[in-house]
Amino acid sequence: MNGLVYMHDHDRLHQSLGPASVVLNTIAERDANYLIPRLRDLAFSVDTGYSSLQGGPGPFSGGLWRRAAAAGASNPIEKRAFGIADDIYQAGLLFAYLAFVPLCEAGATDSLSLQRLLESTFQLDLQAAREYCLADDRFLEAVKFLDLGDGAGWQLLQVEEFPILL
């Protein structure tokens, strides 16, 4: 998340955040305390500086700004907020992927299936998604992980799925 915050603080949106967008570097391979996550795949990043938002859309930002306008963003500040919320939403999907894919039975889900399950099937109702996953043994370990700390994982997903409400 620090990398994404850094980008946003420097007027950039990632806009293609996914499992392949994070690389883990380490100086001590067997010690998780030394893991350093780094963002990559910045080819589709979008400039959100004021001058860029005032001008016409860039080669990769047209669709984003159309979606922002459709959601009611009418000025540069609202467009930028929409773009940041979109990046955070993608980070939420990435967190869900990182919780489910490694902890679930092999082949139980993948990135697109998980996104479809959360967005289309359960329309971002995480409690309903949790109940569904709890009833399927293939997802049980992911549910247990997200349940740790009085459901802290689910709470984090809730915040990242609805960042515009913050």
N, C-alpha and C positions, 0 to 999 in steps of 0.2 A: 504494500500500500504506500510505503514511503516514496517509491519511484513514481507512482501515479500522482501523489500529492506534489512532488517536485515538478512534474510536468505541468500540472494545472497551475501551480504558482508561477510558472514561467510561460504562461499563455500557450500551452500545447495540450491537445487532446490525443490520446492514444488511438482510439477508434477501431482497433482490431485485437483487443485483449482476448486471449484464449489460452488454452493449455500450452501451445507452442510459443507463447509470448514471454514466458518466464524461464530463465536459465538459472540454475543454482551453481554458484561457485563456492569453493571452500578451501581453507588452508589446512584443515585437518579433516580428512575424509570421513572418519568415524565419529566425529563430534558435531552434533546438530547445532551446538551453540555457535559454531563458526560458519554456518551456512549463510551465504550472501545471495539473496535473490536479486536478479537484474532483469529489467524489462528489455525486450528486443522487438523485432518486427515493427519498426517505427515508420515504415514506408507510407502508411496511410494516415499518419498523424496529421492533425489539423491545427493551424495557427489560429488562436483566439485573441490575438492582440486587437486592440480597438480599431486600428487602421485596416486590418484584414476583415473585420466584421462589417465595417462600413462599405467596403468595396464589394465587388461581385464574388460569388462563390469560387473557391479554388477547384482544382481537378478532383479532389476527393471529398469536398465538403458540401457539394450541392444537395445530396440526399439528406444529409444531417440537417441542414438549415431548412429544407422543405418540411421535414418531420417536426422541427422546432416550431416553425410557423403554424403547422397544422395543430400543434399542441397549445398554441396561443402565445408563443414568444414573438413579441413585436419589436423589440429594440435589442441593441447589441448585448446589454447586460443579461437580458432574459435568454437570448440565444446561447451565450456563454454558459449560463447556469444549466440550461438544457443539455448542452454538450458534456459538461462535467457530470451531471446526473446520469447521462447515458454511459459514460465511462465507468462510473461507480456501479451501475446496474450490471455491466459486463463483468466487473470484478466480482460481484455477487455470484454470477453464473460460474465464474472460474472457481470461486471458493466451493460452491456446490459440487463441481466436477472433482476438485481435490479431496472432498470429503467422501464422495460416493464411489468414484471409479476405482481407486486403490483399495478401498475397504469392502467393496461388494464382491460377490462371487464373480469370478472371471466371466466376462461376456454379458453380465447382467444389464449393463447400461454403457452408453458412450455419451460424448458431449452433446450431440444433437438430440438424442433420445431423452436425455435428462432435461435439456432445455424445453423440449416439446411437452414433457411430463409436467414441468413446473408452470409453463406459460399457458399451454392450450388445455391440457386435461384439468389442471387444478386452478388455473387462472390466478396464480401466485398466492393461493390460499395455502400457506405453509403448514398449518395445522392439519388440513385435509391430506396434504402430501405426506406428512409424517405418519398419519394413521394408515394410509395406504402402504407406505414402505415398511411400517411395523408389522403389517400382516403378511409381508412377503419375506421369507427367510433369506433370500438373496441380498436384501438391503439391510438386514438387521444390524450388522456391525457399523454401518454408516449412521444409522439412527442412534445407536448407543454412543457413538462419538459425538454427534451433534447434541445429544442429551446431556453430556457432561457439563458440570458447573451449572446445574439447574436450567439446562436448555440454552446455554450460552451460544452454542453453534447456530441454533435456530434463530436466536435473537439477532446474531450478526447477519445471517441471511436476510432476515426481515428488514433490517436497516439498509442493507445493500440493494434489496429488491425495490425499495421505495425511497430512494435518496432525495427525491424532490420534495418529500414531506418534511425534511429536517429543517 
